[in-house]
């Protein structure tokens, strides 16, 4: 099945109802991954797929009478998918992140030998209630972007569905994005709607001017702040709302109006993650802000943890002095030589750099002695100072790529 305008072409599987292709004029490459179930929700099965008057309708169902009606259409050069979840059961249907998600498998399978720069894409996602979007860009980085905006419904979070079989031929796969609606309860006989609008543009969605009356946005210059540092959250809307609330931890935040927009300023006296919510005319969006200690203090704490918890001490061992993975559940070190990401090299070397940086900020004899032992390990096992190579494993093993 096919939907088409002058600029955009959409293909849909006539058996499953999955969207199989999104194409822009003069570009033969698909933005959707081959053999993927775009829009087919886990634990639901396709009942029927029909096409009428330029619109494709798909109906999915569970074993209990819960149905998802999906309508797919093109309006001008915008592709629109509308998901209506109907509860025809006698009891409530609880939607949570764990039991409901809509998959969007963009073409992010990087297979050796193919034209990755022009064929594949990288996708970005923002989940913030009624303000949610995704955009994808070709690997060469040029425009246009494929942008998706949520125009109805609330998206709370996303996850990644990963099919490891796609990497059997040496490919690198980023996985399919799965969007999770905000948790809700659908009463018997009622329904909920989520609508997604796709279009090609040269602008990223976080920078575009709000055009729809329903659009809202909340952002900030920075999302990590120190204790008692002033934070400013900026709310944007395309229509004037009389009932704007901006709050955190159920406490109202004062704000100043700037036309349809507003700026809320606050600070926090303790560390931790904060969820700042803006709500207006029944629509809601949020941002997360991390309140942290001063960087110098974080650095000292991290370096102390590395030295006390992550250094292996055993005279005569090939990994004596190495910084290793620490398992917080068992309060023990972990080392696996055969896995490059779990051995004593690669990422572990950066821990030595952290200790170096901590010593530059504040000298500590215990840190210095630990660093000397770690350096002896690196020069003995992973680096030949005379000829220059860096090794992947201890005992100067050449089993993988060697860097000079």
DACORFEN-V605005 format. One line per field, one symbol per residue. ss: DSSP state (H for helix, E for strand, C for the rest). burial: 1 if it has 16 or more other ideal C-beta (glycine too) atoms within 10 Angstrom, else 0. A space follows every 10 residues. Layout:
ss->???
burial->???
This chain:
ss->CEEECCCEEE EECCCCCCEE EEEECCCCCC CECCCCCCCC CCCCEEEEEE EECCEEEEEE ECCCCEEEEE EEEEECCEEE EEEEEEECCC CCEEECCCCC CEEECECCEE CCCCCHHHHC EEEEEECCEC CCEEEEEECC CCCCEEEEEE EECCEEEEEE ECCHHHHCCC CEECCEEEEE ECCEEECCCC EEEEEEEEEE ECCCCCCCCC CCCCCEEEEE CCCEEECCCC EEEEEEECCC CCCCEEEECC EECCEEEECC EEEEEECCCC CEEEEEEEEE CCEEEEEEEE EECCHHHHHH HHHHHHHHHC ECCCCCCCCC CCECEEECCC CEEECCCCCC CCCCCHHHHH HHHHHHHHHH HCCCHHHHHH HHHHHHHHHH HHECCCCCCE CCEHHHECCC CCEC
burial->1010001111 1110011111 1111000001 1110011111 1001010010 0000011111 1000011111 0111000111 1111111010 0010100001 1111111111 1000010011 1010111111 1111111110 0001111111 1011111100 0000010000 0011111111 1100010000 0101011111 0000100101 0001111100 0000100000 1011111100 1001010100 0010100001 1101010100 0001011111 0011111010 1100000011 0011011001 1100000111 1111110000 0010000000 0011100110 1101100110 0001001001 1011001100 1110000000 1111010000 0000
